[in-house]
């Protein structure tokens, strides 16, 4: 990266351009990492104790757009949303009919922990590409 300037106004303009570009690059890195995590969760959603009945669990995984330097991967909230039961699958729940607590069978936390290095690698690659390194 090379910056050439001749006056203070040009220096200020260059710094402002870097700030705007860095936010865009940061958002791209977040999106790439989020997409990787989303793909991995979709691929493994039925390999951690959840049985395929309707197929909604795999389709219900979504990624939000970056906002305030964060993005979320998971299901949309609410009992009426497809895949709402993934929350119960992740954290466990009390089954009223059976009268007992059903133990959790974590999915997202395991996939996230196993994918952390790959997500960081993808984000670092995107940052390097955006900064021209």
Secondary structure, DSSP 8 states (H G I E B T S, - for coil): -----SSHHHHHHHHHHHHHHHHHHHHHHHHHHHHHHHHHHHHHTTSSS---SSSHHHHT-EE---BTTB--EE--SSTTSTTTHHHHHHH-EEETTTTEEE-----HHHHHHHHHHHHHHHHHHHHHHHHT-
